[in-house]
């Protein structure tokens, strides 16, 4: 039952990402972009779910530094943006439709020790 509900509401999507890395002697420079289409596919908005598109866009960049053959450190940032439209109170007549534009970012840090 649950699988058939998922099949009715969601479609397969292909998430595209592209990244580049440029290596210098001790420093690595990285950048990337990504796109994920709406998994709900083509659908008409309804009062219960007026969302027309929930695609997501990503951008990232990072730096890595190689201290020696056994130790390296990396930092990075990834940003994501998407739009969401929904009606929170579906059982109330004339309930408002909420439109939110989300933009968020995350910083990442890591160390690698080879032994």
C-alpha positions in Angstrom: 0.0 0.0 0.0 2.7 2.5 1.0 4.8 1.7 -2.2 1.8 2.3 -4.4 1.2 5.7 -2.7 4.8 6.7 -3.3 4.5 5.6 -7.0 1.4 7.8 -7.4 2.9 10.9 -5.8 6.6 10.8 -6.8 8.5 10.3 -10.1 12.1 9.3 -10.7 14.5 12.2 -11.1 18.0 12.7 -12.3 20.1 15.0 -10.1 22.8 16.7 -12.1 26.0 17.9 -10.5 29.2 19.2 -11.9 32.4 19.8 -10.0 35.9 21.0 -10.8 39.2 20.8 -8.9 42.4 22.5 -9.6 45.5 21.2 -7.8 48.5 23.2 -7.0 51.5 21.9 -5.2 50.0 22.0 -1.7 46.6 23.7 -2.3 43.5 22.2 -4.0 40.7 24.6 -5.2 37.2 23.1 -5.7 33.9 24.5 -7.1 30.7 22.8 -8.1 27.1 23.4 -9.0 24.0 21.1 -8.8 20.4 20.8 -9.8 17.7 18.5 -8.5 14.3 18.7 -10.3 11.0 18.4 -8.5 10.3 14.7 -7.6 6.5 15.2 -7.8 6.8 15.6 -11.6 4.2 17.5 -13.6 1.2 18.2 -11.5 -1.5 20.7 -11.2 -1.7 22.7 -8.1 -4.6 21.9 -5.8 -6.0 23.7 -2.7 -4.2 21.0 -0.6 -0.9 21.3 -2.4 -0.6 24.4 -4.5 3.1 23.8 -5.1 4.0 23.9 -8.8 7.7 23.3 -8.7 10.2 22.3 -5.9 13.4 22.2 -7.9 16.6 22.8 -5.9 19.8 24.6 -7.0 23.2 24.2 -5.3 26.6 25.9 -5.5 29.8 24.9 -3.6 33.4 25.8 -3.2 36.3 24.6 -1.1 39.9 24.6 -0.4 42.3 21.8 0.7 45.8 22.1 2.0 48.3 19.3 2.1 50.7 19.8 5.0 52.7 16.7 4.3 52.3 13.2 2.9 50.3 12.1 5.9 48.1 15.1 6.9 45.7 17.4 5.0 42.9 19.8 6.0 39.9 20.8 3.9 37.2 23.5 4.2 34.2 24.0 2.1 30.9 25.8 1.7 27.7 24.6 0.0 24.7 26.8 -0.7 21.2 25.6 -1.6 18.1 27.5 -2.8 14.6 26.5 -3.5 11.0 27.8 -3.4 8.1 26.2 -1.6 4.4 27.0 -1.9 1.9 25.2 0.3 -1.3 25.6 2.2 -0.9 24.6 5.9 -4.5 24.4 6.8 -6.2 22.3 4.2 -9.4 21.7 6.3 -10.1 25.4 6.6 -12.0 27.1 3.8 -10.1 30.1 2.4 -6.9 29.2 4.2 -3.9 31.2 3.1 -1.3 29.9 0.7 2.3 30.3 2.0 5.2 31.0 -0.3 8.7 30.6 1.1 12.0 31.1 -0.6 14.7 29.2 1.2 18.4 29.9 0.9 20.7 28.1 3.3 24.4 27.5 3.5 26.7 25.1 5.3 30.4 25.3 6.1 32.2 22.0 6.2 35.7 21.2 7.6 37.7 18.0 7.7 41.1 16.6 8.3 42.7 13.5 6.8 45.4 11.5 8.5 47.0 8.7 6.5 48.8 6.0 8.2 
